[in-house]
Structures are given as structure tokens and as C-alpha cells.
């Protein structure tokens, strides 16, 4: 864990920017003696701001692996969750699709019934056009 703390300290400004910009991290650990950061940014601008901080810390990236994708759908979800929380309503959760996942499998995990997959599909119609076509790395809203 010492190496993780060392690298987190080195890239603190980038990690702070990740939090400020609403980047959703799926991985933050040491792999092959390098800091491995993986996540989804709500915009290309947010992603670029993170990379600017990374470059400021070490332009050679010799001790870093960073894989950030962009999904604009996560920005409104954050606003929706904040509005629901402020209004006393239940906030939606998010889930990052893993290899081998299906909406039925995810529904089973969250609701105990695979047949509830349409709840997830309906909440993600802005990014999904077919309930049978989801991809690893996608961020899904899981309604409560």
C-alpha cells in the first residue's frame, strides 16, 4: 500500500480534479508498479482537465496508466441525483457494466429478479436503444 499512497500523493492534483469534475472511477490501484486509473468523465473538457493535471505532475507518465472515457449521460444523472436528494426523493445508483453482464443479470443483482431488467432499460433509454446491447464500461442508472 505504500506505493499506492506515494503515487496518489504525486498525482493528488489530478485525483482532486477527478472528484471536482464528476469523473466516476471504476479502478484506482497499483498495477505493474504504476498507478492505474480508469473511469468515465462526463465531458471531453472534464477528461482534458484531468490530463492537464497529470501532465503537470509528470509529462512522461512513466508511473501511470490512465484510461478515461467520456459518457455525457453521467452529467445529467449527477444533477438528477442531487435534485432527488435535495427534494427528499430516492437518488438513483449507477453501475458500470462488466464483461458478461446483461440487464437481466444486473436486475437480479439489484432487485432479486431478472425479469425487472426493464426498470433499468427504461431508466437508460437516453443511452440504450436495445436491452440486449450493453457494453463493458458503460455507466447505467439503477433506479431505486
C-alpha positions as CSV (number, residue, x, y, z in Angstrom):
1,X,0.0,0.0,0.0
2,X,3.0,2.4,0.4
3,X,3.4,2.6,-3.4
4,X,-0.3,3.4,-3.8
5,X,-0.1,6.2,-1.3
6,X,3.1,7.5,-2.9
7,X,1.6,7.7,-6.3
8,X,-1.7,9.1,-5.0
9,X,0.4,11.9,-3.4
10,X,2.3,12.5,-6.7
11,X,-1.0,12.7,-8.7
12,X,-3.1,14.4,-6.0
13,X,-4.0,17.4,-8.2
14,X,-5.3,15.0,-10.9
15,X,-7.2,13.0,-8.4
16,X,-8.7,16.2,-6.9
17,X,-9.7,17.2,-10.4
18,X,-11.3,13.8,-11.0
19,X,-13.5,14.4,-8.0
20,X,-14.3,18.0,-8.8
21,X,-15.3,17.2,-12.4
22,X,-17.6,14.3,-11.5
23,X,-15.4,11.6,-13.1
24,X,-16.7,8.2,-12.0
25,X,-13.7,5.9,-11.2
26,X,-14.0,2.2,-11.7
27,X,-10.4,1.5,-10.8
28,X,-7.7,3.2,-8.8
29,X,-4.9,0.8,-7.8
30,X,-1.2,-0.1,-8.4
31,X,-0.6,-2.4,-11.3
32,X,2.9,-3.3,-12.5
33,X,4.3,-0.7,-10.1
34,X,2.2,2.0,-11.8
35,X,-0.9,3.9,-10.7
36,X,-3.8,2.6,-12.7
37,X,-6.7,5.0,-13.1
38,X,-9.8,4.0,-15.0
39,X,-13.1,5.8,-15.2
40,X,-15.7,7.7,-17.1
41,X,-15.8,11.5,-17.5
42,X,-19.0,13.5,-18.0
43,X,-17.4,15.6,-20.8
44,X,-14.3,15.8,-23.0
45,X,-13.5,19.0,-21.1
46,X,-13.5,17.2,-17.8
47,X,-11.3,14.5,-19.2
48,X,-8.9,17.1,-20.6
49,X,-8.7,18.9,-17.2
50,X,-7.7,15.6,-15.6
51,X,-5.0,15.0,-18.2
52,X,-3.7,18.6,-17.8
53,X,-3.1,17.8,-14.1
54,X,-1.4,14.5,-14.9
55,X,0.9,16.2,-17.4
56,X,1.8,18.9,-14.8
57,X,2.8,16.1,-12.3
58,X,4.8,14.1,-14.8
59,X,4.7,14.6,-18.6
60,X,6.4,11.2,-19.2
61,X,3.6,9.2,-17.5
62,X,6.3,6.6,-16.6
63,X,4.5,5.5,-13.4
64,X,0.9,5.9,-14.6
65,X,-1.7,4.2,-16.7
66,X,-4.8,6.3,-17.2
67,X,-7.9,5.1,-19.2
68,X,-10.7,7.7,-19.2
69,X,-13.6,7.5,-21.5
70,X,-16.4,10.1,-22.0
71,X,-20.1,9.5,-21.4
72,X,-22.1,12.7,-21.4
73,X,-25.1,10.8,-19.9
74,X,-23.4,10.7,-16.5
75,X,-23.5,14.5,-16.1
76,X,-27.3,14.8,-16.0
77,X,-27.5,11.7,-13.7
78,X,-25.4,13.5,-11.2
79,X,-27.8,16.5,-11.4
80,X,-30.8,14.2,-11.2
81,X,-29.4,12.5,-8.1
82,X,-28.7,15.8,-6.4
83,X,-32.1,17.1,-7.2
84,X,-33.7,13.9,-5.9
85,X,-31.7,14.1,-2.7
86,X,-32.5,17.8,-2.2
87,X,-36.2,17.1,-2.7
88,X,-36.1,14.2,-0.3
89,X,-36.7,11.6,-3.1
90,X,-34.6,8.5,-3.5
91,X,-31.5,9.0,-5.7
92,X,-30.6,6.6,-8.4
93,X,-27.5,4.5,-8.2
94,X,-25.1,3.9,-11.1
95,X,-23.5,0.7,-12.2
96,X,-20.5,0.1,-14.5
97,X,-21.2,-2.8,-16.9
98,X,-18.7,-5.6,-16.7
99,X,-17.8,-8.3,-19.3
100,X,-20.5,-11.0,-19.3
101,X,-23.2,-8.7,-17.9
102,X,-26.8,-8.5,-19.2
103,X,-29.6,-6.2,-18.0
104,X,-31.3,-9.4,-16.6
105,X,-28.1,-10.3,-14.6
106,X,-27.8,-6.7,-13.3
107,X,-31.6,-6.7,-12.4
108,X,-31.1,-9.9,-10.5
109,X,-28.2,-8.4,-8.6
110,X,-30.1,-5.2,-7.6
111,X,-33.7,-6.3,-7.4
112,X,-33.5,-10.1,-6.9
113,X,-35.5,-10.7,-10.1
114,X,-34.0,-10.9,-13.6
115,X,-37.4,-10.1,-15.0
116,X,-37.0,-6.5,-13.6
117,X,-34.5,-5.7,-16.4
118,X,-37.0,-3.2,-18.0
119,X,-36.7,-0.9,-15.0
120,X,-33.0,-0.5,-15.8
121,X,-33.6,-0.3,-19.6
122,X,-36.3,2.4,-19.1
123,X,-34.0,4.5,-16.9
124,X,-31.3,4.4,-19.5
125,X,-33.2,5.0,-22.8
126,X,-31.1,8.0,-23.4
127,X,-28.1,5.8,-23.9
128,X,-29.6,2.4,-24.7
129,X,-31.7,1.5,-27.8
130,X,-31.8,-2.2,-27.2
131,X,-31.9,-4.0,-23.8
132,X,-29.8,-6.8,-25.3
133,X,-27.0,-4.5,-26.3
134,X,-24.9,-3.2,-23.4
135,X,-21.1,-2.9,-23.4
136,X,-18.5,-3.3,-20.7
137,X,-17.6,0.1,-19.3
138,X,-21.0,1.6,-19.8
139,X,-22.5,3.5,-16.9
140,X,-26.1,2.6,-16.2
141,X,-28.6,4.3,-13.9
142,X,-30.1,1.8,-11.5
143,X,-33.4,3.2,-10.2
144,X,-34.1,2.6,-6.6
